[in-house]
């Protein structure tokens, strides 16, 4: 009985301390090995290549602030190539933006509304496909097609587009 109480009062807390110290040591060893690996030249080259690849991938989805002014011209050019009629484009004001939209540190969402007339579905689908394949990607938030009242005439299409723009950095 005496041995049992000595074990509970003295040896059990020491065992817990030993296990805690072993976990701490294992964590420090892992940090040390990571630091050694990061100091190697091959690792630096590999990480540099990975960063370069990720930046190229990011550029598929985000446009630079300076290039955002050319976006309306790009969209107009795509519409002209697809030969849609009565094409109009206008930037959407930010006043209607939802308060639930999160504020990001490095990018913001630019919104544009376009409208045009189309005679057939294939023409509309070709324009939609060209917009979504554009680099950087143009996201189609919503669209509405209003059927014309006359047989054989063009249908009205309204689209709301969004593009991610890199914020202007203070350097």
N, C-alpha and C positions, 0 to 999 in steps of 0.2 A: 504494500500500500504506500509506504513511504517513497519507494522508488517511482511509483506512478505519479505522485504529487510533485516530486522533484522534476520529473520529465515534463509535466504540464507547465510548471511555473518557470523553469529555466531553459530547458532544451527546446521546447516548441517555439518560443519567440526567436531563439537563435537560428533555428531551422528556417523560419520565415525570413529572417534577415539575410541568411545565406542565399536563399532562392531569389530574393529581390536584388542582391548584389550580382548574382550570376546573370540575371536578365539585363541589368545595367551594363555589365561587361560585354554581353553579346551585342547590345545596341551600339556601344562605342566601337567594337570591333567592326561592325557593319559600316559605320560612318567612316572609319579609317580605311577600310578596303575600297569604299566608294571614292574617297579622296585620292587614293593611290591610282585607281583606275582612271579618274578624271584627269589626272596629271599626265597620263600617257598621251603621246602624240597621235596615235591612231584613234583614240577615243575623241580627241578634239576635232580631228578631221571628220570623223563619222558624225559628230554632233553638228558641226558646221554644215555638212551636206544635208542633214535632216532638217535643220532650220531653213536652209535654202529651199528645200522641197516644200515645206509647210508654208513658206511665204508665197511661193508660186501657186500653191493650192488656194491660199487665201485670196490671191488676186483674181481668181475665177469668180469670187462672190462679192468682192468689195472694190469700189471704184475710188480713186484718189479725189480729194476735195477739188483740186484744180481741174480735173477732168470731168467733174459732174456737170459743168455747164454744157459740155458737148453731148450729153446724154439725150437731150431733146432732139438734136440733129441726127443722132444715131437712130432713134426711134422713128423719126420722120423718114429717114433714108430706107429703113426696113419697110415701112408702109408704102413708100413709092415703088420699091422693088416688087411688092406683092400686089400692086396696082389696085389699092382700095380707093374708093371715091369719097369725096367730102371729108378728108382727114383733118382732124383738129386735135391739138394737144395743149394742155394747160397744167401748170404745176398746182398741186393741191396745197392749200394753206394749212399750216400747222395748228391753226386755231381749233380745228375740229378733232384734233388728236385726243385720244382717250387718256384719261389720267392714270389708267392701269398700265399704260405702256411704260416699260422700265427705261430708265435713263442709263445709257452705256457710256463708258469712259472714252473709248476710242472710235466708235462708229455711231452713225445715226441713220435713220431710215428716211429716204427721200421719196415722196409720193407724187405720182403724175396721173392725171386722168386723160384718156384719149377717147375719141369717138370717130366713127367712120361709117360708111355705107358699104354693104357687101351683098352680092347677088346670090352667092352660093356658099354652102358649108365648107367646101374644099378651100376656098379663098380665105375664109375665116380661120380654118385650121392651120393653113400655111403661115399666116401672120402670127398666130398664137405660138406655133412651133418655133418660128424664127426669133420671136421675142424671148422665149425661154431658153433658147440655145445661145443667145448673145453672151459675150464675155465682156464685162462681168454679167452675171446672171440677172435678168430682169424678172422679178416675181410678179405673177398676175394674181392680185388679191381677189378680185371679183370681176365678173363681166355680166352684162345683160344684153340680150338680143330682143329687139322689138320688131315684131313682124309687121311688114307694111300692109296697108289696107288694100292695095291694088295688086292684082295678079301680075307676076312677072317683073315687079319693081324691086329695088334694093331694100334690104332690111337694115335698120339702125342698130349699131353695136356700140355700147359704152363699156370701157374697161378702166379699172383702177389698177395701176402698176406701182410696184415698190422696188427700190434699189438701195443697197447698203452703201453708205458713203463714209470713207475714212475722215474723221474730224481733222480740222486744221490744227497742226501741232505748233505750240509755241516753243521755238528752239533758240 
